[in-house]
Every structure is written in C-alpha cells, then in structure tokens.
Amino acid sequence: MEDPGDGSFGVSTSVRPGINESYLGATEKDMGDWEERLEGESREVVQSRSALVALLGLEGGDVVADVGAGTGLFAGQLSDLVGAAGRVYAIDIAPQFLAHVRGKIAASGRSNVVFHLAGAKHIGLPPDAGVDVAFMCNVYHHVEYPGAYMPTLGAAMRPDGVLWVIDFKRIEGVTDPGILRHVRAGQEQVTEEITAAGFVLEESVDLLEENYILKFRWPST
Ligand SMILES: C[S@@+](CC[C@H](N)C(=O)[O-])C[C@H]1O[C@@H](n2cnc3c(N)ncnc32)[C@H](O)[C@@H]1O
C-alpha cells in the first residue's frame, strides 16, 4: 500500500490491509496451532523470553500493558512481576486470542490481569489507565493505523511511562525474505512513526539477533 501523501496513511487508511485477517478470523479450534506457532522455541523472543521480561524493569504495583498479547506468551510472567498490587492489561484486537489468554490466566489462578479488546485505530483504554510500562513484542508491524493508534496508547500512559517495542530487524540481504515481505518497516521508520505520535526515544538495546529493542518514554509535559 503506497502512501497517497494526503495525511490519511496510517491514520484513516491502513498501512497494511489484511495483515490481521488470520488473527481476527481465528476460532477456538485454531488456538492450539496458534499457541504452537507463537510459543514455539523457533521464535527468538521465546528463547529470550525471560531476559526480555527482566529488561522491562517491572516492580510490584506497576501497571503494565501487554499490547498485542497474542496467545499469552508474556502475560503470566508480567502478572507475577507486578504482583497483587499491580495490574496487567492484556490487550488484543482479536477476540478469540483474548478469550484464550483469559482462559489460561483464569486456570493459573492469577487475578491481576484485565482483558481488553482494542480497536484497530484506538486502543480504547481509559485516559486514567496510568500505564507505567507498555510492551509490544512483534506487534508494531501488525498495527494497521499507527498514526491514529499510537497517540491513543500515549494518552493511556502515566507521565514518564515507558514503551518497549521489540520487532524484526529489516535488513535487505540479511533478513529472511519472508520477514522482509511480512514486515513493512524497519527500525528507523518505526522510530520515526512512534516519535511522531509523541513518544521520545530513550534507548536501543542490543540483545537479540533478529529483533531490535527500543525503549521510548511518554513525556511528562
Ligand atoms: C505476532 S502476534 C504477537 C503476540 C505476542 N506479543 C507474542 O510476541 O507472542 C501479534 C498480535 O498482535 C495483535 N494485534 C494486531 N494489531 C493490534 C493492535 N492494533 N492492538 C493490539 N493488538 C494487535 C494480533 O491480533 C496478534 O495477537
């Protein structure tokens, strides 16, 4: 999809129409396959899951937003780190994924997770959600309307709250061709888009081979 240059791209026009079809159309019987796919050891972020979660610097009592929770790869660990005084918002646009995570969390007896169905253009969290840490792992390239969506995430952040974005490096000649086709933008463009939404880039962490890790802050003024 080309940018028509009229300001609608990523705001009212999707930057990648159809990229979420398989998530939005998933049914209960598909969830076993999805869990194998998203929680299999072939994913670098699964292999490094504990290191990634540790990097977030979560403390008891924090409010953390797992934006694009998928099958719940991270939700349980996030829940344990913020503890009974904290809260996890497990957020997704795909109802069946959210139902699946809800089932897993309920079965584990954790009670500090709130399940939230987001819209494609609006995360829909209340402005007083007070998110201390937002976490997007392999999700940003699925956000179809980043120009509309990311400011709404900002509005749900507490001042000085942190956003972590982990997504695929996109390097011609190095990155797997399937990833090059699937992922529309590389680290530089993603940084430009997220800073245009009002976040400030604070740090890039060199931990993974296939994915970059960016830390942004939502400024206090
Ligand atoms: C590749 S999966 C990653 C799931 C999980 N973060 C992980 O790493 O296992 C992408 C997820 O993002 C969700 N998603 C896509 N666009 C979204 C949006 N705007 N807000 C929240 N979730 C979204 C999809 O439905 C899907 O569950």
The ligand as an SDF file (V2000), in Angstrom:
LIG
                    3D

 27 29  0  0  0  0  0  0  0  0999 V2000
    2.6550  -11.7760   16.0400 C   0  0  0  0  0  0  0  0  0  0  0  0
    1.4350  -11.7340   17.2960 S   0  0  0  0  0  0  0  0  0  0  0  0
    2.4490  -11.3760   18.7340 C   0  0  0  0  0  0  0  0  0  0  0  0
    1.8130  -11.8110   20.0180 C   0  0  0  0  0  0  0  0  0  0  0  0
    2.7000  -11.6700   21.2740 C   0  0  0  0  0  0  0  0  0  0  0  0
    3.0510  -10.2970   21.5300 N   0  0  0  0  0  0  0  0  0  0  0  0
    3.9230  -12.5220   21.1350 C   0  0  0  0  0  0  0  0  0  0  0  0
    5.0130  -11.9910   20.9060 O   0  0  0  0  0  0  0  0  0  0  0  0
    3.7770  -13.7490   21.2350 O   0  0  0  0  0  0  0  0  0  0  0  0
    0.6150  -10.1640   17.0070 C   0  0  0  0  0  0  0  0  0  0  0  0
   -0.6220   -9.9300   17.8810 C   0  0  0  0  0  0  0  0  0  0  0  0
   -0.9620   -8.5370   17.8220 O   0  0  0  0  0  0  0  0  0  0  0  0
   -2.3640   -8.4090   17.7180 C   0  0  0  0  0  0  0  0  0  0  0  0
   -2.6420   -7.0700   17.1710 N   0  0  0  0  0  0  0  0  0  0  0  0
   -2.6020   -6.6260   15.9000 C   0  0  0  0  0  0  0  0  0  0  0  0
   -2.8770   -5.3160   15.8350 N   0  0  0  0  0  0  0  0  0  0  0  0
   -3.1050   -4.9120   17.1100 C   0  0  0  0  0  0  0  0  0  0  0  0
   -3.4440   -3.6580   17.6990 C   0  0  0  0  0  0  0  0  0  0  0  0
   -3.5940   -2.5380   16.9800 N   0  0  0  0  0  0  0  0  0  0  0  0
   -3.5970   -3.6230   19.0510 N   0  0  0  0  0  0  0  0  0  0  0  0
   -3.4620   -4.7370   19.8150 C   0  0  0  0  0  0  0  0  0  0  0  0
   -3.1480   -5.9440   19.2950 N   0  0  0  0  0  0  0  0  0  0  0  0
   -2.9670   -6.0300   17.9650 C   0  0  0  0  0  0  0  0  0  0  0  0
   -2.7720   -9.5880   16.8630 C   0  0  0  0  0  0  0  0  0  0  0  0
   -4.1540   -9.8850   16.9630 O   0  0  0  0  0  0  0  0  0  0  0  0
   -1.8690  -10.6890   17.4310 C   0  0  0  0  0  0  0  0  0  0  0  0
   -2.4410  -11.3200   18.5560 O   0  0  0  0  0  0  0  0  0  0  0  0
  1  2  1  0
  2  3  1  0
  2 10  1  0
  3  4  1  0
  4  5  1  0
  5  6  1  0
  5  7  1  0
  7  8  2  0
  7  9  1  0
 10 11  1  0
 11 12  1  0
 11 26  1  0
 12 13  1  0
 13 14  1  0
 13 24  1  0
 14 15  1  0
 14 23  1  0
 15 16  2  0
 16 17  1  0
 17 18  1  0
 17 23  2  0
 18 19  1  0
 18 20  2  0
 20 21  1  0
 21 22  2  0
 22 23  1  0
 24 25  1  0
 24 26  1  0
 26 27  1  0
M  CHG  2   2   1   9  -1
M  END
$$$$
